[in-house]
Amino acid sequence: MSNVQQMLSVSEARARILEHFAPLDSEEIALAACARRVLAVDLTAPHDLPPFANSGMDGYAVRHAEATAGVNLPVSADIPAGGGLPAPLALGTAARIMTGAPVPPGADAIVPVEDTDDRRQRAGEPPPATVTINRAPERDAYVRPVGQDLHAGQTVLAAGTVLGASTIGLLAALGFGRVRVYRQPLVAVFSTGDELRPVEAELAPGQIHDTNSYTIATAAEQYGARALRLGIVGDQLAAVRATLAAAQEQGADLILSTAGVSVGAYDVVKAAIEADGRLHFWRVRMRPGKPLAFGQVHGVPFFGLPGNPVSALMTFEVFVRPALLKLAGRRRWDKLAISAALLEPMQSDGRETYLRVIVSRRGDGYVARPAGDQGSAVLSALARANGLLILPEGLKDAPAGAHFTVWLLDGGETAPDEDA
């Protein structure tokens, strides 16, 4: 049996696919545009953070040895944030200081305003002539030292880091206005089928709305790609070949189509790939999603996903998602997984099976129940699901109470709710 005709296991297919992908080239972009982008180079701190010792509280800068409980000290200075470096603290005095303001030389503690008799409330009020310390501070209390966070030359973030709110904030604190990141993959997406019509069109008998181009393009965007939406293509070999060529001409890094990769008389996508490129394989021992084609056309990697909408999304999650993440420079592409007990028995045909389930907490663990009809055309069950429970290859009967791996959907951003 040729490699193309061979039906692969899920793990074999995924390994073969990932061999064909490597991170894209990098580009330097504005920090404000870096959300979810992947750092392409190691970054080191250009200066200490913080660059000067500063106050962690609104209060009074003092010498801790002089600030005994009940002492009344003259207020010799008023130090706002952003006002430049202050003069040294005079002996036997305190300086009013704001959060983030530089600590004056000679001061080694900050007394929070609530630990003094200062009760001024209105903004812009001058400091009092004297201040009484109600609670003696420890040495270095509320003083943020130079380099408390990072020292100049220290590695800040490593290449491969996915940039988010906290990492972008850190880079902003260090003055990185532009950052080198891996380029976003441009993913061409189209649906095939003479029965398909745009979502806004009225349907004639025998016609259905195009679902897959919306779900697959959205899935690609959720994982950081830019979607090139090429719409609906009829079941004609010439039309499919022209669309594949157009995707390459418009700079696609990856091409995704749905339907047309099985053995039906009108399944022309596989033939188009074989005419203008190379098909590496087209069947996987997976349920749902057996008719999955992978190859290259016009030098661009290509996935032909099944036409059934659930099958299309399942094969996207299992195979396309890790390839996309690798293109985007990510070093890890495992989904967040948990172990959950199945609440009711389920059956499979022996292929590796991805059940759409609703996961919830029960005691110290998790339980999973089917989200609805597991048919490959039933999107409503997938829409209700928050996890994919994986039945391993070779298992045909999954008993209630057995534990299985569950991939959490929606990025695993929230933990499943407590079971009612």
WOZI-V372522 format. One record per residue. N is the residue number from 1. RES is the residue in three letters. OMEGA is omega in degrees with one decimal (none if undefined). Layout:
n,res,omega
N,RES,OMEGA
N,RES,OMEGA
//
This chain:
n,res,omega
1,MET,-179.7
2,SER,178.5
3,ASN,-178.8
4,VAL,-176.9
5,GLN,-176.3
6,GLN,174.9
7,MET,-172.8
8,LEU,168.3
9,SER,179.6
10,VAL,-177.7
11,SER,176.9
12,GLU,-179.0
13,ALA,-178.8
14,ARG,178.9
15,ALA,179.0
16,ARG,-179.8
17,ILE,-173.5
18,LEU,175.3
19,GLU,-176.2
20,HIS,-175.6
21,PHE,175.1
22,ALA,179.0
23,PRO,176.3
24,LEU,175.9
25,ASP,-175.3
26,SER,176.9
27,GLU,177.5
28,GLU,-177.1
29,ILE,178.7
30,ALA,-179.1
31,LEU,-177.8
32,ALA,-178.7
33,ALA,-170.3
34,CYS,-178.2
35,ALA,178.3
36,ARG,176.3
37,ARG,-173.8
38,VAL,-178.4
39,LEU,-176.3
40,ALA,-178.8
41,VAL,170.7
42,ASP,177.2
43,LEU,176.4
44,THR,-177.0
45,ALA,178.0
46,PRO,178.6
47,HIS,176.4
48,ASP,175.5
49,LEU,-4.2
50,PRO,-178.0
51,PRO,177.7
52,PHE,176.3
53,ALA,-177.6
54,ASN,-174.6
55,SER,175.4
56,GLY,-177.7
57,MET,163.3
58,ASP,-178.5
59,GLY,-176.0
60,TYR,174.6
61,ALA,-175.0
62,VAL,161.5
63,ARG,-170.4
64,HIS,-179.9
65,ALA,-179.7
66,GLU,-171.6
67,ALA,178.1
68,THR,-178.4
69,ALA,178.3
70,GLY,-179.4
71,VAL,176.3
72,ASN,-175.3
73,LEU,171.4
74,PRO,177.0
75,VAL,-171.8
76,SER,-177.3
77,ALA,176.2
78,ASP,-171.2
79,ILE,176.1
80,PRO,172.6
81,ALA,177.5
82,GLY,-176.4
83,GLY,-177.8
84,GLY,-178.3
85,LEU,-176.0
86,PRO,173.9
87,ALA,177.2
88,PRO,179.2
89,LEU,178.7
90,ALA,178.7
91,LEU,175.1
92,GLY,179.7
93,THR,172.7
94,ALA,176.3
95,ALA,174.8
96,ARG,-174.6
97,ILE,178.8
98,MET,177.0
99,THR,179.2
100,GLY,180.0
101,ALA,-179.9
102,PRO,178.8
103,VAL,-177.6
104,PRO,174.7
105,PRO,-179.1
106,GLY,178.1
107,ALA,178.8
108,ASP,176.3
109,ALA,174.0
110,ILE,174.1
111,VAL,178.6
112,PRO,-176.0
113,VAL,-179.1
114,GLU,175.6
115,ASP,177.5
116,THR,177.0
117,ASP,179.8
118,ASP,-179.8
119,ARG,178.3
120,ARG,-174.7
121,GLN,-173.0
122,ARG,178.0
123,ALA,176.6
124,GLY,178.2
125,GLU,176.9
126,PRO,178.7
127,PRO,176.2
128,PRO,178.5
129,ALA,178.6
130,THR,177.6
131,VAL,177.1
132,THR,178.5
133,ILE,-179.1
134,ASN,-179.3
135,ARG,-177.9
136,ALA,-179.7
137,PRO,168.3
138,GLU,173.4
139,ARG,177.9
140,ASP,179.0
141,ALA,176.0
142,TYR,173.2
143,VAL,176.2
144,ARG,-174.0
145,PRO,174.2
146,VAL,177.4
147,GLY,179.3
148,GLN,-179.0
149,ASP,-177.6
150,LEU,173.1
151,HIS,178.4
152,ALA,-180.0
153,GLY,179.9
154,GLN,176.8
155,THR,-178.8
156,VAL,179.9
157,LEU,-179.5
158,ALA,173.0
159,ALA,-176.3
160,GLY,177.7
161,THR,174.5
162,VAL,-173.2
163,LEU,177.9
164,GLY,-173.1
165,ALA,-175.4
166,SER,-178.8
167,THR,176.3
168,ILE,175.9
169,GLY,178.0
170,LEU,179.2
171,LEU,176.5
172,ALA,179.3
173,ALA,-179.2
174,LEU,174.5
175,GLY,177.0
176,PHE,178.8
177,GLY,178.0
178,ARG,-172.5
179,VAL,177.3
180,ARG,-178.4
181,VAL,174.2
182,TYR,179.7
183,ARG,175.4
184,GLN,175.0
185,PRO,171.7
186,LEU,-172.5
187,VAL,175.6
188,ALA,-176.3
189,VAL,171.9
190,PHE,176.9
191,SER,176.0
192,THR,176.4
193,GLY,178.8
194,ASP,-177.8
195,GLU,-173.0
196,LEU,174.7
197,ARG,177.3
198,PRO,-174.5
199,VAL,-177.3
200,GLU,-176.3
201,ALA,171.0
202,GLU,-174.7
203,LEU,169.6
204,ALA,177.7
205,PRO,179.6
206,GLY,-179.5
207,GLN,176.2
208,ILE,175.8
209,HIS,174.5
210,ASP,177.7
211,THR,-165.9
212,ASN,-178.5
213,SER,177.7
214,TYR,-177.2
215,THR,-175.6
216,ILE,176.8
217,ALA,178.7
218,THR,178.0
219,ALA,178.4
220,ALA,179.6
221,GLU,178.5
222,GLN,178.8
223,TYR,167.3
224,GLY,179.3
225,ALA,168.0
226,ARG,-176.5
227,ALA,171.6
228,LEU,-172.1
229,ARG,-177.0
230,LEU,169.4
231,GLY,-173.6
232,ILE,176.5
233,VAL,-179.4
234,GLY,-177.0
235,ASP,177.2
236,GLN,-176.6
237,LEU,-178.2
238,ALA,-179.1
239,ALA,179.1
240,VAL,179.6
241,ARG,179.4
242,ALA,179.8
243,THR,176.7
244,LEU,178.0
245,ALA,179.1
246,ALA,178.2
247,ALA,178.3
248,GLN,-178.9
249,GLU,-179.6
250,GLN,171.4
251,GLY,-179.0
252,ALA,173.0
253,ASP,-178.8
254,LEU,178.7
255,ILE,178.2
256,LEU,171.7
257,SER,175.1
258,THR,-179.5
259,ALA,176.9
260,GLY,-177.6
261,VAL,178.2
262,SER,-174.2
263,VAL,179.9
264,GLY,-177.8
265,ALA,-177.9
266,TYR,179.3
267,ASP,-168.9
268,VAL,-175.4
269,VAL,179.9
270,LYS,178.5
271,ALA,179.1
272,ALA,177.9
273,ILE,-179.4
274,GLU,179.2
275,ALA,-171.8
276,ASP,-178.4
277,GLY,-178.2
278,ARG,177.5
279,LEU,-179.6
280,HIS,173.7
281,PHE,-178.6
282,TRP,175.9
283,ARG,-178.7
284,VAL,178.5
285,ARG,-174.2
286,MET,177.0
287,ARG,-7.6
288,PRO,173.0
289,GLY,-177.5
290,LYS,-177.0
291,PRO,178.0
292,LEU,178.1
293,ALA,174.2
294,PHE,179.1
295,GLY,176.9
296,GLN,177.0
297,VAL,-175.6
298,HIS,178.2
299,GLY,-177.5
300,VAL,175.6
301,PRO,-174.4
302,PHE,169.3
303,PHE,168.8
304,GLY,-176.8
305,LEU,178.8
306,PRO,-179.7
307,GLY,177.5
308,ASN,-170.2
309,PRO,178.2
310,VAL,178.2
311,SER,179.5
312,ALA,-179.4
313,LEU,178.9
314,MET,179.3
315,THR,173.6
316,PHE,-177.5
317,GLU,-172.8
318,VAL,-171.4
319,PHE,-175.3
320,VAL,-178.1
321,ARG,179.3
322,PRO,177.7
323,ALA,177.6
324,LEU,-178.7
325,LEU,177.4
326,LYS,175.5
327,LEU,-176.1
328,ALA,175.8
329,GLY,-179.7
330,ARG,-179.2
331,ARG,179.6
332,ARG,177.8
333,TRP,174.7
334,ASP,173.4
335,LYS,174.7
336,LEU,-175.1
337,ALA,175.2
338,ILE,171.5
339,SER,-178.8
340,ALA,176.5
341,ALA,179.1
342,LEU,-175.0
343,LEU,178.4
344,GLU,-176.8
345,PRO,178.7
346,MET,179.9
347,GLN,175.7
348,SER,177.7
349,ASP,179.7
350,GLY,172.7
351,ARG,173.3
352,GLU,-168.2
353,THR,-178.8
354,TYR,-179.0
355,LEU,176.4
356,ARG,-171.6
357,VAL,171.0
358,ILE,-177.4
359,VAL,175.9
360,SER,177.7
361,ARG,169.8
362,ARG,-175.9
363,GLY,-179.2
364,ASP,-176.1
365,GLY,-178.3
366,TYR,174.1
367,VAL,-178.3
368,ALA,175.1
369,ARG,180.0
370,PRO,-179.2
371,ALA,-179.0
372,GLY,178.7
373,ASP,-175.6
374,GLN,177.7
375,GLY,-174.3
376,SER,176.1
377,ALA,-174.0
378,VAL,-179.0
379,LEU,-174.3
380,SER,178.2
381,ALA,177.8
382,LEU,178.2
383,ALA,178.2
384,ARG,-172.3
385,ALA,169.2
386,ASN,178.3
387,GLY,173.6
388,LEU,179.0
389,LEU,-172.4
390,ILE,171.3
391,LEU,-174.9
392,PRO,179.0
393,GLU,179.4
394,GLY,-179.8
395,LEU,179.7
396,LYS,179.9
397,ASP,179.0
398,ALA,-176.1
399,PRO,173.3
400,ALA,179.7
401,GLY,178.3
402,ALA,-179.5
403,HIS,179.4
404,PHE,174.9
405,THR,176.9
406,VAL,170.7
407,TRP,176.5
408,LEU,178.9
409,LEU,-178.3
410,ASP,176.0
411,GLY,-178.1
412,GLY,-173.2
413,GLU,178.2
414,THR,177.9
415,ALA,175.6
416,PRO,-178.8
417,ASP,174.9
418,GLU,-179.8
419,ASP,-180.0
420,ALA,none
//
